[in-house]
Amino acid sequence: MSAKNQYDISVIVPVYNAERFLQECIDSLLHQTKDDIEIVLVNDGSTDNSKKIIEENCERHDNITFVDQENKGVCIARNAGIEAAKGEYIGWLDADDFLKPTALEELYDLMKQNNADYGYYNVCFYPEAVKTKKAWFKEYKGKRDWNFIERNSQCTNTLTKKSLLKKINIAYWFSNFYEYGWIPVLLFAENIVSLDKELYVYRVGHESASGGSYIGKVPKFRRHVELTRRLPEMIQGTKYEKELKTYFEYRYIYTLILLMIVAGVNNDKKAYSDARSELFRVDYLKNENTKMILDNNHGKLKSFVLRRILPLNFYVAEVITKAVL
């Protein structure tokens, strides 16, 4: 366990079978220009040498806190990390990624100067750029609209006051909405700042805890469909209920489209048919966000294929997904 009772920042790293990249991840935190950092390493039931790497680092550094648990998934690991953390601010780092040396200092100083309870910086990709993921970051301009949420709903490139996470009961959102559980932070933070510098380095080109091939992923994407169906719960009874209702409905539509893609890759006709039926039940083409956001995110040609061609029938979907993916 770390030696101190309080830190400026606690960075939580969920670890699951990350031995290839874990030491580089930890080193990037140990070599931050910001001092007074706690590193919270949550071993989520790894079966490789990850636990040994964590233990060796704990022996060498007194600012590392080690949490060991059975495999429960990345979001439950994040909850465990928050409970163990002693920092005023909470940061995040996936075990296969790393931070540039000034990342935490620059964002922390900006937040302090502006009395912010939530802040985030831009992301770059390693070892090569990924065009389709450049839209992950959108600078905060004072408006919490669909575009802000669409670009910034991941937690990894952020710092948040721990008091805010406790106030909104982030453990509930992570436990019940998994990857989507970060959205309430965007909605209910009192003061937000953003830093348009690429300080978080996201590793691509390998199978990770948060990505990888679509093969065998039909159950995962069925879960995404169920989670996004329930997203309006986040804004029920709040000032955002009317403004974001159509956008949250779009998120449900988009995961149905993704499920059709994954079903095509996996030759799962039932999963495709279920998603297609639901897509037409909700009358997806009448949602004003569907065309606009798909055009914006994917370009007009791919948007047209996703909206008009993919839902034609399963055999068309198979051809499209295998040709593209």
Order of alpha helices (4+ residues) and beta strands (2+ residues): beta-alpha-beta-alpha-beta-alpha-beta-beta-alpha-beta-alpha-beta-alpha-alpha-alpha-beta-alpha-alpha-alpha-alpha-alpha-alpha
